[in-house]
Amino acid sequence: MGIVVKQSIKNTLITYLGFAIGAINVLFLFTKFMSSEYYGVIAYILSTANILMPLMAFGTHNTIVKFYTSFKTRQSQNAFLSLMLFLPFVVIVPATTLGYFGFEFISDFLTKENTIIRNYIGYVFIAAIAFAYFEIFYAWSKVQLQSVFGNFMKEVFHRICITGLLLCLYFKILNVEQLIVGIIVVYIARMGIMMLYAFSLRVPVFKWVKINNVRSILKYTALIVIAGSVANIILEIDKFMIGQYVAIENVAYYGVAIYIATVVGVPSRSMNQITNPLTAKFLNEKNMLELRSLYQKSSLSLLIVSGFIFLIIILNINQLYYLIPDEYTGGVVVVFIIGLVKLFDNALGNNNSILFNSDYYRVVLFLGVILAISTIVLNALLIPEFGINGAAYATCLAIFIYNTIKMLFVYAKFKMLPFTLSTLKTIALICICGLAFYFWDFQFHPIANIALKSLLISLVYGFVVYKYDFSEDISTLMSKMMKR
């Protein structure tokens, strides 16, 4: 766990820096510098592009992680990486052609409820390609066990750039149309920088030689496209479908609430950057003892950290909403529901990595497709009835079922669960702290209230976790921090 903890700490700090900058953008700059209608348009563009990203990447970013360590010679590695760089064009070229000739039909379908979206359909496609190749170059770096710079580019770079663009909007250097174009350019630049870094770690040598297991690679790649699309549909389809059923402004309101709740999932995003290639390595080596240890330790560490973040958010959410425009304050229910979903995600540790790097990904893929369809149906039923809360209900139900099935499947095939006795202790601590602090507010300015209450929660939560040694890894880390 040494390399995991070391890079995970760096990744967590970088990710939270990115989320802090993003919070300034989402909660204050976007909401105050532009109308909710145009903010909704931007959220719609990026969410739709994220839905398309796995298709544009053709699953190669996952394939690189799964198969790279199975190649033992320099020549075979070069041939494999060359294939991964060019394979996405199998989808990008026909998709570009289809998009060009079918633009009117696609535009008419997407703009039934909100005609303003029509002018930005092309940006969705460009952003999707930029997202796809960024993930490919990031995977290229991760298999060299270098994830920190890529995580900085993924979490921080574009947010700093967007902050600059929003300030330019405020000072009337840019108008809204130019801002939207600028955001797309930022994502293209991010992809280019990531490419240069990836190639600095491992210079591409284009070798077109025979790859022994190419059939298995292509089969996995084709299927993982569907898996990635399923995952992104479950995560992003809500914002897309809100734009299809209700006014585009609601995408902005929902986006703010989702952003707040997504902070709970940051530890998982950070740790998975390094646990994913390690999981693939243990599976390729059939080292089940190390895999079980990684599974349980990652689950417990993530639950403890994300449980603390969940408490900080939920126990301060009412004060936080005092700081942003009134029209955005209807998302408290969304924050709570999606926060619980993210907490459950974290509690499963590297469950996803085990499944998608094993030989059982086909079964999970089948289940995922069914659940993705269910998510779409649930959103279609609940959004018209309950608005943005309906989208949260649909997402929660779909992800809870999906995660439970995946956990049970890992148990059935690998005979291991992510949970230990310390898991129950952590859940109990989260519940007790939640009940103890929820009704406890101070009569100060919201920022002072948030700071003081967060400090008290931190002291109580941290003391109990350390005193009763919930997690060996976290206790060791806390001891080192206190010595410093």
Residue pairs with C-beta under 8 A, 6 or more apart in sequence:
1 293
1 294
1 297
1 473
3 145
3 274
3 278
4 271
4 274
4 275
4 278
4 294
4 298
5 473
5 477
7 145
7 147
7 148
7 273
7 274
8 270
8 271
8 273
8 274
8 275
9 477
10 148
10 151
11 147
11 148
11 151
11 269
11 270
11 271
11 273
11 274
12 266
12 267
12 270
12 271
12 305
14 148
14 151
14 152
14 155
14 156
14 270
15 151
15 155
15 266
15 269
15 270
16 266
17 155
17 156
18 152
18 154
18 155
18 156
18 159
19 155
19 262
19 263
19 266
21 156
21 159
21 160
21 163
22 159
22 259
23 259
23 260
23 263
24 163
25 159
25 162
25 163
25 166
26 255
26 256
26 259
27 256
27 259
27 260
27 320
27 323
27 324
28 323
28 324
29 163
29 166
29 167
29 170
30 39
30 42
30 166
30 252
31 39
31 252
31 256
31 324
31 325
31 328
32 325
33 166
33 169
33 170
34 166
34 169
34 176
34 179
36 249
36 252
36 253
36 327
36 328
37 116
37 248
37 249
37 252
38 176
38 180
39 249
39 252
39 255
40 114
40 243
40 247
40 248
40 249
40 250
40 251
40 252
40 255
41 116
41 117
41 120
41 180
41 248
41 251
42 180
42 183
43 239
43 251
43 252
43 254
43 255
44 114
44 117
44 120
44 239
44 240
44 243
44 248
44 251
45 120
45 123
45 124
45 127
45 180
46 127
46 183
47 236
47 239
47 240
47 251
48 124
48 128
48 236
48 240
49 123
49 124
49 125
49 127
49 128
49 131
50 128
50 131
50 232
50 235
50 236
51 229
51 232
51 233
51 236
51 237
51 240
52 124
52 125
52 128
53 128
53 131
53 132
53 135
53 228
53 232
54 132
54 224
54 225
54 227
54 228
54 229
54 231
54 232
55 91
55 95
55 128
55 225
55 228
55 229
56 88
56 91
56 92
56 95
56 128
56 129
56 131
56 132
57 88
57 131
57 132
57 133
57 135
57 136
57 225
57 228
58 87
58 88
58 90
58 91
58 132
58 221
58 222
58 225
59 220
59 221
59 222
59 223
59 224
59 225
59 227
59 228
60 84
60 85
60 87
60 88
60 136
60 139
60 221
61 132
61 135
61 136
61 138
61 139
62 139
62 221
62 224
62 227
62 228
62 356
63 84
63 217
63 220
63 221
63 224
64 81
64 84
64 136
64 139
64 140
64 143
65 139
65 142
65 143
65 276
65 277
65 280
65 357
66 220
66 280
66 356
66 357
67 80
67 213
67 217
67 220
68 77
68 80
68 81
68 143
68 277
68 280
69 143
69 277
69 280
69 281
69 284
70 213
70 284
71 77
71 80
75 207
75 209
76 209
76 211
76 212
78 204
78 205
78 206
78 207
79 207
79 208
79 209
79 210
79 211
80 211
80 217
81 140
81 202
81 204
82 204
82 205
82 206
82 207
82 208
83 211
83 214
83 217
84 136
84 140
85 136
85 204
87 221
88 132
88 133
88 136
91 225
92 129
95 125
96 125
99 106
99 125
103 121
106 121
107 118
107 121
110 117
110 118
110 121
110 244
111 117
111 118
112 244
113 243
113 244
113 245
113 246
113 247
113 248
114 243
114 247
114 248
116 248
117 243
117 248
120 180
123 180
123 181
123 184
126 184
126 188
127 184
127 187
130 184
130 187
130 188
130 190
130 191
131 187
131 191
133 191
133 195
134 153
134 154
134 187
134 190
134 191
134 194
137 150
137 191
137 194
137 195
137 197
137 198
138 147
138 150
138 153
138 154
138 194
138 198
140 198
140 199
140 201
140 202
141 147
141 149
141 150
141 194
141 197
141 198
141 201
142 150
142 273
142 274
142 276
142 277
143 277
144 201
144 202
145 274
145 277
146 201
147 273
147 274
149 197
150 194
150 197
150 198
150 273
151 270
151 273
153 190
153 193
153 194
153 197
155 269
157 190
157 193
158 186
158 187
158 190
161 186
161 189
162 183
162 186
165 174
165 179
165 182
165 183
165 186
166 179
168 174
168 179
168 182
169 175
169 176
169 179
174 182
211 217
220 361
223 361
223 362
223 365
224 356
224 361
224 365
226 365
226 368
226 369
227 356
227 361
227 364
227 365
227 368
229 372
230 365
230 368
230 369
230 371
230 372
231 368
233 372
233 375
233 376
234 368
234 371
234 372
234 375
234 395
234 398
234 399
234 402
235 395
237 372
237 375
237 376
237 379
238 254
238 258
238 379
238 383
238 391
238 392
238 394
238 395
239 251
239 254
239 255
239 258
239 391
241 376
241 379
241 380
241 383
241 391
242 250
242 251
242 254
242 383
242 388
242 391
243 251
245 380
245 383
245 384
246 383
246 384
246 387
249 327
250 387
250 388
252 328
253 327
253 328
253 330
253 331
253 388
254 331
254 334
254 388
254 391
254 392
256 324
256 328
256 331
257 331
257 332
257 334
257 335
257 338
257 388
257 392
258 334
258 338
260 313
260 317
260 320
260 331
260 335
261 313
261 334
261 335
261 336
261 337
261 338
261 339
261 341
261 342
262 338
262 342
263 309
263 313
264 306
264 309
264 310
264 313
264 339
264 342
264 343
264 346
265 306
265 342
265 345
265 346
266 306
266 309
267 301
267 302
267 305
267 306
267 309
267 346
268 302
268 306
268 342
268 345
268 346
271 298
271 301
271 302
271 350
272 350
272 352
272 353
275 294
275 298
275 349
275 350
275 353
276 350
276 353
276 357
278 294
279 291
279 294
279 350
279 353
279 354
279 357
280 353
280 357
282 288
282 290
282 291
282 294
283 291
283 354
283 357
283 358
288 414
291 354
291 414
291 416
292 414
292 416
294 349
294 350
295 349
295 350
295 351
295 354
295 410
295 416
295 418
296 349
296 416
296 417
296 418
296 419
296 420
297 349
297 471
297 473
298 349
298 350
298 418
299 346
299 347
299 348
299 349
299 350
299 351
299 418
299 419
299 423
300 349
300 418
300 420
300 422
300 423
300 426
300 470
300 471
301 471
301 473
301 474
302 346
302 347
302 349
303 343
303 346
303 347
303 423
303 426
303 427
304 426
304 465
304 470
304 471
304 474
305 346
305 474
306 342
306 343
306 346
306 347
307 343
307 426
307 427
307 429
307 430
308 457
308 458
308 461
308 462
310 339
310 340
310 342
310 343
310 430
311 430
311 433
311 434
311 437
311 457
311 461
312 454
312 457
312 458
313 320
313 335
313 339
314 335
314 336
314 339
314 434
314 438
315 433
315 434
315 437
315 438
315 453
315 457
316 449
316 450
316 453
316 454
317 332
317 335
317 336
318 332
318 441
319 441
319 446
319 449
319 450
319 453
320 446
320 450
321 328
321 329
321 331
321 332
322 446
323 446
323 447
330 388
331 388
333 389
333 392
334 388
334 389
334 391
334 392
337 389
337 392
337 393
337 395
337 396
338 392
338 395
338 396
340 396
341 395
341 396
341 399
341 400
344 399
344 400
344 403
345 399
345 403
347 418
347 419
347 423
348 403
348 406
348 407
348 418
349 418
351 403
351 406
351 407
351 410
351 418
352 406
354 410
354 414
355 361
355 364
355 406
355 409
355 410
356 364
358 413
360 409
360 413
363 409
364 405
364 406
364 409
367 402
367 405
367 406
367 409
368 402
371 398
371 401
371 402
371 405
372 398
374 398
374 401
375 394
375 395
375 398
378 393
378 394
378 397
378 398
379 390
379 391
379 394
379 395
381 390
381 394
382 390
382 391
382 393
382 394
383 390
383 391
383 394
384 390
386 393
407 417
407 418
410 416
410 417
411 417
422 470
422 471
425 468
425 470
426 465
426 470
429 461
429 464
429 465
429 470
433 457
433 460
433 461
436 460
437 453
437 456
437 457
440 453
441 449
441 453
442 448
442 449
442 452
442 453
444 452
462 478
464 470
465 471
465 474
465 475
465 478
466 474
466 475
466 478
466 479
469 475
